[in-house]
Amino acid sequence: MIKALRRRFVITTMGVLVMLYSLMFVFLNVTFTQTEIQRSYSLMQRAALQDAPPRERPDSGHFVYRPSPDGSFSVSFSQLYTIKLDSSGNIIKATSASGEDLSEDTELKKLVSSALAQGGRQGKTGSYRYLIEPRPYGSVLVIADTHLEDSASGRLVRSTLIIGSAGLVLLFLASIYLSRFVTRPAEQAFDRQRRFISDASHELKTPLSVITVNADLLSSEIGHNKWLGYIKSEAGRMDRLIRQLLDLARLDDASRPRKTSVFSLSDALYEAVLPFESTAYERGIAFEIEIAEGCHINGESDGIKQLAAILLDNAFKHTPSSGTVSVKLKPRDSRIIFEVFNTGDGISPEDLPHVFERFYMGDKSRTGGGGYGLGLSIAQSIVSAHGGSIKAESESGKWARFTVTLPYDTGRINFVTAL
């Protein structure tokens, strides 16, 4: 439970940080790109007003710095062309940023044709941006090379990705470290609760045993008595509750040494399943058993038997006469699947997400009459202790299925197949 709480803290924290980083990443890059576009159009508008590239000192953002082999840098202005066009779109004069006449330049003519073909007052063709301003003689077309802007945008994207990714990795490690401190109060409260349940259960066992023994003695002296029957019945229910609480306390105690050993999972399930055949026969329930042979697990045999008994007990409680209960054990890839299926009540959609919660007793929950809503919680704890997972599926009023998935190797549990 504490591990799940830490994991949830880390996932929530990182989710918020990733969302904030994504927003900042988009904001910075979009803002930078829009600023560069506006600056480019501003320069182009000044060039169009003068019918020639600006002669004043250009904005530093439009310089291109090119390194030389000797370690020095050469500086040149990014390409900007001003083209005068007549009313038919023919070039009257084309001038570069350096004042060079490019009226007959083939590549420039292609750029002019492409810009005019796209239409509109401004836009982009390839890696060039253009701006068209009407004039009495026709129009002025200003074309600017965007290689510099694209290069700067690419550098910004790479920088923010590298810095952001490194920052997120560091924050991820920090959140894992901090999760220990954040969850410590919950861990302490959980330990106190576990100790209380364990101590209280042990303390209740003695007076409960006295009540049961005295009820048996009175029954032997005075014979059958319904009041004594009620006492013995309720004492029995209380004894089952105490045993379940002790099981939960034992399973929740991470410090408790686990006596694991390699055993036949197939044989353990057969031992747990076969006693239910008499129940199936008496109630006219079809009991199907498909257990693959030769599956071995390094774990606690008694825990696996208790798991199977809990799931089968719930299945039979909610299966009517002439219904079906099936048990399957089969290897699948690197996992082992243990499945208990039954027809009958099923589980309602409202109850399905809560069936593994402690003391949860919905109308169609799997706890059964006379239960306390602890059986499936104990089953989940057993599965978690063995490094596996359990899920419930159902169609209300028709069927229910509980599937236990046990991994091949989690560092604690190892599965082998007998040859």
C-alpha atoms as one frame of an Amber mdcrd trajectory, in Angstrom:
protein
   0.000   0.000   0.000   2.810   2.414   0.900   4.645   1.544  -2.303   1.475
   2.240  -4.272   1.122   5.586  -2.467   4.720   6.514  -3.293   4.216   5.476
  -6.877   1.067   7.578  -7.106   2.913  10.572  -5.612   5.737  10.249  -8.147
   3.328   9.791 -11.068   1.190  12.767 -10.008   4.207  14.995  -9.416   5.831
  14.091 -12.715   2.529  14.453 -14.548   2.175  18.034 -13.302   5.836  18.824
 -14.090   5.617  17.346 -17.584   2.441  19.326 -18.259   4.077  22.570 -17.050
   7.202  21.847 -19.067   5.137  21.144 -22.185   3.268  24.430 -21.786   6.537
  26.334 -21.281   8.118  24.551 -24.239   5.241  25.440 -26.539   5.002  29.005
 -25.198   8.737  29.738 -25.592   9.054  28.263 -29.059   5.814  29.717 -30.403
   6.609  33.143 -28.925  10.137  33.069 -30.353   8.905  31.980 -33.774   6.191
  34.646 -33.889   8.672  37.315 -32.766  11.096  36.327 -35.512   8.317  36.372
 -38.102   7.141  39.830 -37.015  10.708  41.154 -37.022  11.260  39.739 -40.492
   8.068  41.334 -41.842   8.993  44.643 -40.193  12.315  44.673 -42.001  10.615
  43.703 -45.248   8.058  46.521 -44.880  10.856  49.056 -44.426  12.546  47.703
 -47.529   9.271  47.924 -49.467   8.722  51.559 -48.397  12.170  52.477 -49.692
  11.817  50.317 -52.808  15.264  48.964 -51.876  16.920  47.045 -49.077  17.507
  49.232 -45.980  20.861  50.973 -45.919  20.873  51.662 -42.176  22.489  49.279
 -39.751  20.268  46.177 -39.776  18.905  44.422 -36.708  21.480  42.116 -35.102
  19.042  39.269 -35.459  19.577  39.357 -39.232  23.344  38.905 -39.149  24.844
  35.565 -40.152  28.066  34.611 -38.393  30.197  32.145 -40.341  33.279  30.609
 -38.661  36.543  30.561 -40.614  39.235  27.846 -40.453  41.639  30.211 -38.683
  39.191  30.664 -35.790  37.844  34.060 -36.834  34.277  34.858 -37.917  33.001
  36.483 -41.083  29.770  38.467 -40.807  27.195  38.946 -43.577  23.578  40.099
 -43.702  20.875  37.504 -44.305  19.542  37.487 -47.870  16.880  40.101 -48.623
  15.696  40.945 -52.136  13.589  43.870 -53.280  11.908  43.401 -56.678   9.943
  46.032 -58.575   7.190  44.530 -60.702   4.996  46.075 -63.374   1.253  45.565
 -63.473   1.733  42.308 -65.430   4.094  40.865 -62.828   7.239  41.303 -64.909
  10.462  42.221 -63.130  11.466  45.842 -63.590  14.408  45.701 -61.236  15.645
  43.279 -58.579  18.160  44.331 -55.935  19.935  42.299 -53.241  20.749  43.496
 -49.727  24.231  44.494 -50.911  22.802  46.563 -53.790  23.616  44.041 -56.492
  21.288  44.038 -59.521  19.746  40.553 -59.868  17.091  41.328 -62.481  18.287
  38.489 -64.726  18.947  35.937 -61.973  17.172  32.695 -62.859  16.686  31.463
 -59.295  15.246  34.796 -58.216  12.814  34.735 -61.110  11.594  31.323 -59.928
  11.052  32.735 -56.420   9.095  35.663 -57.834   6.889  33.338 -59.912   6.262
  31.084 -56.910   5.325  34.023 -54.652   2.954  35.522 -57.255   1.390  32.095
 -57.876   0.552  31.686 -54.192  -1.215  35.043 -54.091  -1.927  37.058 -51.006
  -0.131  40.078 -49.616   2.372  37.984 -47.665   3.292  34.380 -47.186   6.062
  31.829 -47.494   7.414  29.803 -50.388   9.971  27.170 -49.558  12.548  28.675
 -47.221  11.716  32.257 -48.274   9.164  34.710 -46.923   7.633  37.338 -49.187
   5.724  40.614 -48.846   3.910  42.437 -51.675   3.100  46.163 -51.524   1.079
  47.866 -54.307   2.661  50.768 -56.184   1.445  53.092 -59.002   3.676  51.273
 -61.467   2.688  47.825 -60.248   4.034  46.473 -56.972   7.092  45.916 -54.841
   7.913  42.337 -53.866  10.291  41.829 -50.942  11.726  38.349 -50.454  13.653
  37.344 -47.312  15.677  34.196 -46.697  14.388  32.365 -43.599  17.305  29.979
 -43.173  18.580  32.071 -40.268  15.221  32.046 -38.508  14.749  28.320 -39.079
  18.227  27.641 -37.742  17.601  29.758 -34.634  14.227  28.087 -34.057  15.815
  24.655 -34.416  18.543  25.544 -31.927  15.947  26.792 -29.454  13.884  23.609
 -29.825  16.952  21.421 -29.304  18.147  23.459 -26.341  14.788  23.462 -24.579
  14.380  19.723 -25.234  17.827  18.851 -23.878  17.620  21.165 -20.864  14.001
  20.245 -20.161  14.633  16.493 -20.462  17.653  16.688 -18.172  15.637  18.753
 -15.703  12.743  16.279 -15.765  15.100  13.366 -15.129  16.597  15.172 -12.131
  13.139  16.084 -10.854  12.022  12.480 -11.308  14.893  11.260  -9.144  14.177
  14.013  -6.621  10.475  13.081  -6.487  11.393   9.441  -5.792  13.629  10.582
  -2.934  11.053  13.037  -1.559   8.248  10.479  -1.777   9.793   8.684   1.187
   9.375  11.785   3.331   5.944  12.709   1.989   4.512   9.240   2.623   6.227
   8.730   5.981   3.239  10.023   8.049   0.910   7.715   6.114   3.343   4.826
   6.570   3.517   5.441  10.311  -0.280   5.664  10.565  -0.615   2.490   8.511
   1.854   0.666  10.793  -0.018   1.820  13.875  -3.290   0.641  12.344  -1.785
  -2.727  11.467  -0.381  -3.171  14.970  -3.726  -2.186  16.482  -5.638  -4.687
  14.338  -3.147  -7.410  15.176  -3.084  -6.660  18.921  -6.860  -6.202  19.171
  -7.488  -9.429  17.277  -5.177 -11.358  19.566  -6.813  -9.822  22.645 -10.285
 -10.728  21.371  -9.395 -14.350  20.751  -9.175 -15.209  24.467 -12.595 -13.945
  25.605 -14.132 -15.318  22.414 -12.674 -18.737  23.155 -14.093 -18.555  26.701
 -17.538 -17.654  25.345 -17.454 -20.530  22.848 -16.287 -23.095  25.424 -18.902
 -22.040  27.966 -21.633 -22.110  25.309 -20.584 -25.669  24.405 -20.653 -26.700
  28.089 -24.124 -25.217  28.624 -25.338 -26.880  25.468 -24.116 -30.266  26.704
 -25.917 -29.775  30.031 -29.259 -28.305  28.990 -29.463 -29.690  25.474 -30.581
 -27.762  22.413 -31.375 -24.118  23.100 -31.950 -21.517  20.424 -30.368 -18.769
  22.531 -27.194 -20.792  22.931 -27.364 -21.472  19.209 -27.378 -17.739  18.522
 -24.409 -17.247  20.849 -22.398 -20.008  19.162 -23.332 -18.780  15.682 -22.281
 -15.200  16.378 -19.147 -16.383  18.182 -18.272 -18.346  15.067 -18.778 -15.297
  12.872 -16.630 -13.234  15.211 -13.923 -15.896  15.129 -13.887 -15.816  11.311
 -13.610 -12.018  11.355 -10.703 -12.132  13.795  -8.921 -14.709  11.669  -9.362
 -12.549   8.574  -8.083  -9.459  10.373  -5.044 -11.394  11.538  -4.446 -12.602
   7.974  -4.543  -9.016   6.707  -2.196  -7.827   9.454   0.181 -10.661   8.646
   0.136  -9.966   4.906   0.569  -6.213   5.413   3.638  -6.709   7.607   6.473
  -6.160   5.149   9.060  -6.891   7.841   7.690 -10.388   8.440  10.084 -13.014
   7.056   8.347 -15.048   4.379   8.940 -18.783   4.357   9.059 -19.365   0.632
   9.963 -22.557  -1.141   9.658 -24.074  -4.582   6.438 -26.061  -4.803   4.089
 -27.377  -7.453   1.531 -24.705  -8.168  -0.550 -27.279 -10.035  -0.667 -29.660
  -7.052  -1.426 -26.836  -4.590  -4.397 -25.725  -6.672  -5.667 -29.291  -6.993
  -5.603 -29.594  -3.201  -7.553 -26.351  -2.815 -10.013 -27.072  -5.621 -10.998
 -30.701  -5.086 -12.874 -30.167  -1.756 -15.346 -27.982  -3.667 -16.431 -30.919
  -5.851 -18.822 -32.116  -3.142 -20.393 -28.651  -2.950 -20.821 -28.618  -6.729
 -22.389 -32.107  -6.677 -24.841 -31.283  -3.887 -26.015 -28.061  -5.554 -26.053
 -29.392  -9.125 -23.370 -26.995 -10.320 -21.141 -27.891 -13.272 -17.575 -27.707
 -11.939 -14.925 -27.521 -14.678 -11.242 -27.911 -13.774  -8.444 -27.234 -16.277
  -5.134 -27.108 -14.437  -1.939 -27.397 -16.462   0.541 -29.887 -15.023   4.138
 -29.184 -14.099   3.877 -25.519 -13.066   6.172 -24.701 -10.143   6.521 -21.505
  -8.157   8.839 -20.209  -5.447   6.408 -18.791  -2.916   4.086 -19.719  -0.055
   1.996 -22.805  -0.720  -0.509 -22.052   2.045  -1.059 -18.547   0.670  -1.830
 -19.848  -2.822  -4.252 -22.415  -1.385  -5.975 -19.691   0.638  -6.207 -17.528
  -2.494  -7.860 -20.336  -4.453 -10.240 -21.107  -1.583 -11.347 -17.457  -1.310
 -12.045 -17.127  -5.033 -13.865 -20.472  -5.250 -15.899 -19.801  -2.110 -17.100
 -16.519  -3.595 -17.807 -18.176  -6.947 -19.972 -20.927  -5.408 -21.842 -18.461
  -3.173 -22.980 -16.546  -6.237 -23.665 -19.462  -8.578 -27.223 -20.860  -8.659
 -28.099 -24.512  -9.134 -27.445 -25.709 -12.699 -24.875 -22.933 -13.031 -21.205
 -23.295 -13.924 -17.954 -22.717 -12.049 -14.635 -23.185 -13.820 -11.013 -23.101
 -12.663  -8.134 -22.745 -15.109  -4.366 -22.653 -14.692  -2.268 -22.204 -17.794
   1.132 -20.747 -18.732   1.084 -17.852 -21.188   4.341 -16.477 -22.561   6.373
 -15.461 -19.498   3.382 -15.499 -17.133   1.096 -17.964 -15.414  -2.639 -17.289
 -15.484  -4.999 -18.562 -12.774  -8.664 -17.945 -13.562 -11.902 -18.540 -11.639
 -15.136 -18.089 -13.614 -18.760 -18.516 -12.598 -22.219 -17.872 -13.978 -24.887
 -16.293 -11.809 -25.160 -13.000  -9.968 -22.157 -11.308 -11.491 -21.014  -7.925
 -10.201 -22.769  -4.638 -10.891 -20.792  -1.920 -12.721 -21.013   0.304  -9.627
 -19.467  -2.341  -7.375 -16.844  -3.707  -9.773 -14.171  -1.011  -9.100 -14.513
  -1.542  -5.328 -14.599  -5.325  -4.874 -11.020  -5.450  -3.550 -11.552  -2.691
  -0.997 -11.593  -3.744   2.645 -15.025  -4.034   4.260 -16.741  -3.106   0.982
 -20.096  -4.885   0.760 -22.110  -3.815  -2.259 -25.378  -5.447  -3.231 -23.639
  -7.620  -5.795 -20.179  -7.752  -4.210 -18.330 -11.009  -3.960 -18.215 -11.191
  -0.194 -21.325 -13.301   0.114 -23.881 -13.518   2.898 -22.465 -13.398   6.395
 -19.119 -11.991   5.197 -17.317  -8.836   6.167 -15.910  -7.718   2.819 -12.374
  -8.915   3.635 -12.027 -12.059   1.514 -11.106 -10.427  -1.779  -8.901  -7.915
  -0.008  -6.957 -10.817   1.494  -6.789 -12.440  -1.958  -5.339  -9.257  -3.432
  -2.741  -9.054  -0.644  -1.687 -12.651  -1.282  -1.302 -11.996  -5.006   0.687
  -8.795  -4.355   2.962 -10.665  -1.942   3.727 -13.074  -4.784   4.512 -10.226
  -7.203   1.393 -10.700  -9.303  -1.841  -8.905 -10.109  -5.538  -9.731  -9.897
  -8.459  -8.247 -11.789 -12.218  -8.713 -11.780 -14.468  -8.764 -14.839 -18.204
  -9.245 -14.955 -21.461  -8.878 -16.803 -24.024  -8.071 -14.142 -26.573 -10.830
 -13.661 -24.755 -13.242 -15.992 -21.153 -14.055 -15.089 -18.017 -12.987 -13.233
 -14.340 -13.790 -13.743 -11.319 -13.264 -11.502  -7.952 -13.498 -13.236  -4.667
 -13.797 -11.330  -1.526 -13.047 -13.331   1.776 -14.201 -11.871   4.967 -12.957
 -13.520   7.782 -15.288 -14.458  10.424 -13.395 -12.476  10.171 -10.229 -10.378
  13.278 -10.781  -8.278  11.184 -12.427  -5.557   9.201 -15.042  -7.465  10.625
 -17.485  -9.978   8.578 -19.862 -12.060   9.858 -22.966 -13.757   8.150 -25.612
 -15.801   8.905 -29.157 -14.788  10.388 -31.204 -17.591
